Amino acid sequence: MALNDQVQNFWEQGVCGSSTTIVGELKPLSKEWFERIEEHRYSVEPFIHGVAQFPRHHGKKLLEVGVGAGTDHLQWARSGAICHGVDLTAEAIATTRARFDLYGFQSNLTKLDAETLPFESDTFDIVYSWGVIHHSEKPQLIIDEILRVLKPGGTFIGMLYGRHSPAVFKVWVRHALFKGKPWLSFADVVWHNIESIGTKAYTKKELAAMFASYRQVELVPLMTTYDTTRWPRWLSKFFPDDWGWFIGIRATK
Ligand SMILES: C[S@@+](CC[C@H](N)C(=O)[O-])C[C@H]1O[C@@H](n2cnc3c(N)ncnc32)[C@H](O)[C@@H]1O
């Protein structure tokens, strides 16, 4: 089966951030369910607001690639952006649509594989994508498509996973070292054990090369709770933000 079909199958089974450990017994798609997802998201990833800076983009034409449960997409709408969203799964599109209906907002939502975007060149002021591009079989195609659909001077804002991070090290210890396979690479354990099959994680240097066709590329590594959970506190001082599992990106066309 093609990799992106496997990626789609994985995410069709439940939108990102809606596991029962987060939402408990709350009724799916109810206001309480969405509010719990939102509350949890920004308690574990509070830096999203700093990277996205939603309110600064009032009135701008926005495309979000990989809307998931639509939590950030709702922040774009609340901030007055003109919203367009895409995702590989019907589940994410239906969930985001239900959320927008519930809160009285509008977005043009489409289910598609973002390796090919059905938009004219030079269309969007902002393209946003948080934790999505590294799941696709050919991330470079998405990055190139985003550049094409951005207006000149438009901005890509997003996040991709960082490979040299405590989060990946912990996955390596569990799935390589403890299984007697210390020769497995960080890339290998990320591919097979983090979310959908085929997940990738990058160094800052690799990301700089992938975004080389953009201007003013700013990479902001973020130390996350996924890095620091079950991590001895004394070790943290050896791992500044530069080693974080998330790498925020702002890049201009
Ligand atoms: C980890 S979730 C992130 C969702 C959301 N951005 C968030 O931060 O909660 C990854 C999402 O990317 C979507 N996705 C993966 N590959 C994709 C592709 N090639 N095109 C469009 N969406 C994709 C998945 O369907 C899933 O909804």
The ligand as an SDF file (V2000), in Angstrom:
LIG
                    3D

 27 29  0  0  0  0  0  0  0  0999 V2000
   -0.2050   15.1820   13.9230 C   0  0  0  0  0  0  0  0  0  0  0  0
   -1.6950   15.6110   13.0450 S   0  0  0  0  0  0  0  0  0  0  0  0
   -1.6100   17.3790   13.1620 C   0  0  0  0  0  0  0  0  0  0  0  0
   -2.9530   18.0210   12.9580 C   0  0  0  0  0  0  0  0  0  0  0  0
   -3.0150   19.4910   13.3820 C   0  0  0  0  0  0  0  0  0  0  0  0
   -2.1920   20.3280   12.5210 N   0  0  0  0  0  0  0  0  0  0  0  0
   -2.5840   19.6200   14.8210 C   0  0  0  0  0  0  0  0  0  0  0  0
   -1.5290   20.2040   15.0910 O   0  0  0  0  0  0  0  0  0  0  0  0
   -3.3060   19.0960   15.6790 O   0  0  0  0  0  0  0  0  0  0  0  0
   -1.2140   15.2990   11.3470 C   0  0  0  0  0  0  0  0  0  0  0  0
   -2.3010   15.6340   10.3480 C   0  0  0  0  0  0  0  0  0  0  0  0
   -1.6930   15.7440    9.0670 O   0  0  0  0  0  0  0  0  0  0  0  0
   -2.5350   15.1850    8.1040 C   0  0  0  0  0  0  0  0  0  0  0  0
   -1.7060   14.8300    6.9460 N   0  0  0  0  0  0  0  0  0  0  0  0
   -0.7010   13.9310    6.8990 C   0  0  0  0  0  0  0  0  0  0  0  0
   -0.1850   13.8700    5.6610 N   0  0  0  0  0  0  0  0  0  0  0  0
   -0.8760   14.7570    4.9010 C   0  0  0  0  0  0  0  0  0  0  0  0
   -0.8280   15.1290    3.5360 C   0  0  0  0  0  0  0  0  0  0  0  0
    0.0400   14.5770    2.6900 N   0  0  0  0  0  0  0  0  0  0  0  0
   -1.7000   16.0670    3.1000 N   0  0  0  0  0  0  0  0  0  0  0  0
   -2.5980   16.6330    3.9340 C   0  0  0  0  0  0  0  0  0  0  0  0
   -2.6910   16.3160    5.2570 N   0  0  0  0  0  0  0  0  0  0  0  0
   -1.8380   15.3910    5.7230 C   0  0  0  0  0  0  0  0  0  0  0  0
   -3.1570   14.0000    8.8200 C   0  0  0  0  0  0  0  0  0  0  0  0
   -4.3340   13.5480    8.2060 O   0  0  0  0  0  0  0  0  0  0  0  0
   -3.3990   14.5760   10.2210 C   0  0  0  0  0  0  0  0  0  0  0  0
   -4.6630   15.1680   10.3320 O   0  0  0  0  0  0  0  0  0  0  0  0
  1  2  1  0
  2  3  1  0
  2 10  1  0
  3  4  1  0
  4  5  1  0
  5  6  1  0
  5  7  1  0
  7  8  2  0
  7  9  1  0
 10 11  1  0
 11 12  1  0
 11 26  1  0
 12 13  1  0
 13 14  1  0
 13 24  1  0
 14 15  1  0
 14 23  1  0
 15 16  2  0
 16 17  1  0
 17 18  1  0
 17 23  2  0
 18 19  1  0
 18 20  2  0
 20 21  1  0
 21 22  2  0
 22 23  1  0
 24 25  1  0
 24 26  1  0
 26 27  1  0
M  CHG  2   2   1   9  -1
M  END
$$$$
